C-alpha cells in the first residue's frame, strides 16, 4: 500500500514525463523556425527526460548551471519568466521531498528567510499591488526555493557534480567573453551576444571564488584548476564588470587574510589587473561628452539614485511599494527606473522595514557560516559577501546572479561542516577521509589562486 507521499511523488514524476514529452514536440517544431529560445528549450527537455528517469535530484542539480540562462526568457503566451526562474521552480518542486528537513543548519537558514518574508509582507500590505505580491513570491522562491534545492543536492551527495557543472558553464561564458572582446576591439564583452556584461562578470567572479575556497569539494587536478582560474579571470577582465570585480577583490583579500597570506602572489596579480581595468573604464566614462555622460551607466545611476531617494523620503517606513518603478499607478516622478543599488533600492521599494529585513536575511547567513572551514561553508559565506558587495552598484533581486548564492547556502546547509570553536576544529564524518589523505594528494586538490 503506497503512502500519500509516495503517491504524490509518483504523480509529480508522471507530470514531469508528460510535460517533457509534450515539450519535446513543441520545442522541436519551434526550433525549426530558427528560435534560439526554442532550441534551448529542446536541449533542456532532452536532458531532463533521462535525468528524471534516473532521479529527481539530478534535475535539481541542473539548477546550478542553469543560473547562467537568466538572460533567456520564456516570452510566449504572455509568460515573462527567465529560464533560470523556470528551472528553479521545477527543481524546487522535485526537491521538496529530498531536502534534509532535520538538518539543523537548514532549519536555521529557512527560519532566517522566513523572518525576512514576514517582515517584507508588512510593506506589501501597506502598498498592495499585483506586481508587489508577485515580487514578494518571487523573492521567496529565489531564497527559500534555492536553499531547499541546494540542500537536496547536498543531502544526495551531488554537490561536487553541481559545482563542476557550474564551473563548466562558467568556462563557456569566459570563452564567449574573450572571443566577444577580441572581435569588438576590447569593448565590454557580452558573452555570445545574449549575456549582459555585468551578469557575465558576476558569474565569472563566483566561479573564481568557488574554485578558490571550494577546491577540495570540486576535487579537480590542480593544473586544470589553475587553467580554469586564468580563463575566469581573463573573462572577467573582458566583461569589464566593475561591481563584480570589486566584489571579487574584496573576497580575495578576506580569503588571503584568513589564510594568513598563503599563496598571496597570484591573488595580488589578479587584484592589480582588476584595479587597472576599473580605473581605465572609469576614466573612459569621465572623458565622454556631456550627453553620453548624462545617459551613460554612471549618469543614469546617479539620476535613478536621486529619484529613488525622493520616493523613499515620501514613504520612509514602508517605501513606495515593491516594483514601483514598473507600476504606472505608483510612478509619480520623471525618470523612474530600478536603482542599481541594493541599499537605495530596498529603501525606495520597502523603506526602513525592508532594508532591516534585508540586513537580517544576509546577516543570518553570515552568522551561520562565519565559523565554518569546510569548502561548502566557506563558499556560502564568501558568495554571500560578494553578492552584497556586487549589488551595491547592481541589482540584488534578479534570477541567475541572485539565485546562485542561495543555492550554495543550501548545499552548505545540508551538513554541519567544519566548525571552528574555541581554537579547535571539529570535522563531520564526511570530511574525515580528507584528513587521512596523503600530503601529495592534498596538494593536487589545492586551488591555483
TACOR-V857231 format. One record per residue. RES is the residue in one letter. PHI is phi as a letter, one per 40 degrees, with the letter a starting at -180 (NA if undefined). PSI is psi in whole degrees, -180 to 180 (none if undefined). OMEGA is omega as a letter, one per 20 degrees, with the letter a starting at -180 (none if undefined). Layout:
BEGIN
RES & PHI & PSI & OMEGA
RES & PHI & PSI & OMEGA
END
This chain:
BEGIN
X & NA & 122 & a
X & c & 141 & r
X & c & 169 & r
X & c & -41 & a
X & c & -42 & r
X & c & -39 & r
X & c & -41 & r
X & c & -40 & r
X & c & -43 & r
X & c & -38 & r
X & c & -42 & r
X & c & -44 & r
X & c & -43 & r
X & c & -42 & r
X & c & -40 & r
X & c & -45 & a
X & c & -44 & a
X & c & -45 & r
X & c & -37 & r
X & c & -43 & a
X & c & -45 & r
X & c & -40 & a
X & c & -37 & r
X & c & -46 & a
X & c & -46 & a
X & c & -46 & a
X & c & -38 & r
X & c & -41 & r
X & c & -40 & r
X & c & -34 & r
X & c & -29 & r
X & c & -21 & r
X & c & -2 & r
X & g & 19 & a
X & c & 125 & r
X & c & -42 & r
X & c & -41 & r
X & c & -38 & r
X & c & -43 & r
X & c & -39 & r
X & c & -41 & r
X & c & -43 & r
X & c & -44 & a
X & c & -43 & r
X & c & -42 & a
X & c & -34 & r
X & c & -36 & a
X & c & -36 & a
X & c & -54 & r
X & c & -33 & r
X & c & -38 & r
X & c & -37 & r
X & c & -32 & r
X & c & -57 & a
X & a & 138 & r
X & c & -29 & a
X & c & -30 & r
X & c & -35 & r
X & c & -41 & r
X & c & -35 & r
X & c & -31 & r
X & c & -13 & a
X & c & -31 & a
X & c & -56 & r
X & c & -23 & a
X & c & -11 & r
X & c & -23 & a
X & c & -7 & a
X & c & 22 & a
X & c & -24 & a
X & c & -18 & r
X & c & 134 & a
X & b & 149 & r
X & c & 94 & a
X & b & 5 & a
X & c & 154 & r
X & g & 24 & r
X & g & 7 & r
X & c & 127 & r
X & b & 85 & a
X & b & 132 & r
X & c & 156 & r
X & c & -34 & r
X & c & -42 & r
X & c & -45 & a
X & c & -43 & r
X & c & -38 & a
X & c & -41 & r
X & c & -48 & r
X & c & -42 & r
X & c & -37 & r
X & c & -44 & r
X & c & -39 & a
X & c & -24 & a
X & c & -12 & a
X & d & -41 & a
X & c & -22 & a
X & c & -13 & a
X & c & 142 & r
X & c & 79 & a
X & c & -17 & r
X & c & -3 & r
X & c & 125 & a
X & c & -39 & a
X & c & -38 & r
X & c & -43 & a
X & c & -41 & r
X & c & -41 & r
X & c & -42 & r
X & c & -39 & r
X & c & -42 & r
X & c & -45 & r
X & c & -38 & r
X & c & -40 & r
X & c & -39 & r
X & c & -45 & a
X & c & -38 & r
X & c & -46 & r
X & c & -39 & a
X & c & -27 & a
X & c & -29 & r
X & c & -38 & r
X & c & -34 & r
X & c & -40 & r
X & c & -30 & r
X & c & -39 & r
X & b & 79 & a
X & c & 118 & r
X & b & 161 & r
X & c & -45 & r
X & c & -38 & a
X & c & -43 & r
X & c & -43 & r
X & c & -39 & r
X & c & -37 & r
X & c & -44 & r
X & c & -39 & a
X & c & -42 & r
X & c & -37 & r
X & c & -40 & r
X & c & -42 & a
X & c & -42 & a
X & c & -64 & a
X & c & -44 & r
X & c & -43 & r
X & c & -41 & r
X & c & -42 & r
X & c & -45 & r
X & c & -47 & r
X & c & -40 & a
X & c & -37 & r
X & c & -40 & r
X & c & -45 & a
X & c & -41 & a
X & c & -28 & r
X & c & 10 & a
X & f & 38 & r
X & b & 11 & a
X & c & -42 & a
X & c & -43 & r
X & c & -42 & a
X & c & -44 & a
X & c & -38 & r
X & c & -40 & r
X & c & -41 & r
X & c & -43 & r
X & c & -36 & r
X & c & -43 & r
X & c & -39 & r
X & c & -34 & r
X & c & -40 & r
X & c & -40 & r
X & c & -41 & r
X & c & -45 & r
X & c & -44 & r
X & c & -38 & r
X & c & -43 & a
X & c & -45 & a
X & c & -43 & a
X & c & -45 & a
X & c & -43 & r
X & c & -37 & a
X & c & -17 & a
X & b & 34 & r
X & g & 39 & r
X & g & 29 & r
X & c & 161 & r
X & d & 132 & a
X & c & 136 & r
X & b & 90 & a
X & d & 126 & r
X & g & 11 & r
X & g & 4 & a
X & b & -23 & a
X & c & 125 & a
X & c & 148 & a
X & c & -38 & a
X & c & -40 & r
X & c & -44 & r
X & d & -42 & r
X & c & -39 & r
X & c & -43 & r
X & c & -42 & a
X & c & -38 & r
X & c & -41 & r
X & c & -39 & r
X & c & -40 & r
X & c & -45 & a
X & c & -44 & r
X & c & -43 & a
X & c & -20 & r
X & c & -55 & a
X & c & -20 & a
X & b & 30 & a
X & c & -36 & r
X & c & -37 & a
X & c & -40 & r
X & c & -39 & r
X & f & 50 & r
X & b & 156 & r
X & d & 144 & a
X & d & -44 & r
X & d & -38 & r
X & c & -40 & r
X & c & -43 & r
X & c & -44 & r
X & c & -42 & r
X & c & -41 & a
X & c & -39 & r
X & c & -44 & r
X & c & -42 & r
X & c & -43 & a
X & c & -44 & r
X & c & -40 & r
X & c & -39 & r
X & c & -41 & r
X & c & -38 & a
X & c & -37 & r
X & c & -27 & a
X & f & 41 & r
X & c & 103 & a
X & c & -42 & a
X & c & -46 & r
X & c & -37 & r
X & c & -44 & r
X & c & -42 & r
X & c & -44 & r
X & c & -41 & r
X & c & -42 & r
X & c & -43 & r
X & c & -41 & r
X & d & -45 & a
X & c & -40 & r
X & c & -43 & r
X & c & -44 & a
X & c & -39 & r
X & c & -40 & a
X & c & -34 & r
X & c & 7 & r
X & f & 48 & r
X & g & 18 & r
X & c & 131 & r
X & g & 45 & a
X & c & -18 & a
X & c & -55 & a
X & c & -40 & r
X & d & -38 & r
X & c & -40 & r
X & c & -44 & r
X & c & -44 & r
X & c & -42 & r
X & c & -45 & a
X & c & -43 & r
X & c & -37 & r
X & c & -41 & r
X & c & -41 & r
X & c & -44 & a
X & c & -44 & a
X & c & -44 & a
X & c & -39 & r
X & c & -36 & r
X & c & -42 & r
X & c & -40 & r
X & c & -40 & r
X & c & -39 & a
X & c & -22 & a
X & c & -3 & a
X & c & 163 & a
X & c & 172 & a
X & c & -41 & a
X & c & -44 & r
X & c & -36 & r
X & c & -36 & a
X & c & -40 & a
X & b & 11 & r
X & c & -172 & a
X & c & -40 & a
X & c & -45 & a
X & c & -46 & a
X & c & -35 & r
X & c & -45 & a
X & c & -46 & a
X & c & -42 & r
X & c & -34 & r
X & c & -46 & a
X & c & -43 & a
X & c & -43 & a
X & c & -40 & r
X & c & -29 & r
X & c & -42 & r
X & c & -41 & a
X & c & -40 & r
X & c & -29 & r
X & c & -25 & a
X & b & 70 & a
X & c & -29 & a
X & c & -52 & a
X & b & -2 & r
X & g & -178 & a
X & c & -9 & a
X & h & 143 & a
X & c & 133 & a
X & g & 34 & a
X & c & -29 & a
X & c & -5 & r
X & b & -3 & a
X & b & 111 & a
X & d & -26 & a
X & c & -16 & a
X & b & -14 & a
X & c & 120 & a
X & b & -3 & a
X & b & 155 & r
X & c & 156 & r
X & f & 48 & r
X & c & 104 & r
X & b & 168 & a
X & c & 123 & a
X & c & 136 & r
X & c & 65 & r
X & a & 124 & a
X & c & -34 & a
X & c & -53 & a
X & c & -39 & r
X & c & -43 & r
X & c & -41 & r
X & c & -46 & a
X & c & -42 & a
X & c & -48 & a
X & b & 6 & r
X & g & -163 & a
X & c & -35 & r
X & c & -46 & a
X & c & -39 & r
X & c & -41 & r
X & c & -39 & r
X & c & -39 & r
X & c & -41 & r
X & c & -41 & r
X & c & -43 & a
X & c & -53 & a
X & c & -35 & r
X & c & -37 & r
X & c & -40 & r
X & c & -44 & a
X & c & -38 & r
X & c & -40 & a
X & c & -37 & a
X & b & 5 & a
X & c & -25 & r
X & c & 1 & a
X & c & 138 & r
X & b & 3 & r
X & c & 160 & a
X & d & -45 & a
X & c & -39 & r
X & c & -42 & r
X & c & -38 & r
X & c & -43 & r
X & c & -41 & a
X & c & -51 & a
X & c & -32 & r
X & c & -34 & r
X & c & -44 & r
X & c & -47 & a
X & c & -40 & a
X & c & -43 & a
X & c & -46 & a
X & c & -46 & r
X & d & -39 & a
X & c & -8 & r
X & c & -27 & r
X & b & 22 & a
X & a & -160 & a
X & b & 128 & a
X & c & -48 & a
X & c & 85 & r
X & a & 143 & r
X & c & 151 & r
X & g & -88 & r
X & c & -30 & r
X & c & -10 & r
X & c & -39 & a
X & d & -50 & a
X & d & -38 & a
X & c & -31 & r
X & c & -42 & r
X & c & -35 & r
X & d & -42 & r
X & c & -42 & r
X & d & -46 & a
X & c & -29 & a
X & c & -14 & a
X & c & -14 & r
X & b & 165 & r
X & c & -24 & r
X & g & -171 & r
X & c & 118 & a
X & b & 130 & r
X & c & 122 & a
X & a & 119 & r
X & f & 42 & r
X & g & -1 & a
X & b & 155 & r
X & b & 121 & a
X & b & 124 & a
X & b & 134 & r
X & c & 169 & a
X & c & -36 & a
X & c & -17 & a
X & b & -1 & a
X & c & -33 & a
X & c & -27 & r
X & c & -37 & r
X & c & -36 & a
X & c & -4 & r
X & c & 156 & r
X & c & 163 & a
X & c & -34 & a
X & c & -42 & r
X & c & -37 & r
X & c & -44 & a
X & c & -33 & a
X & c & -26 & a
X & c & 1 & a
X & c & 148 & r
X & c & 152 & r
X & c & -34 & a
X & c & none & none
END
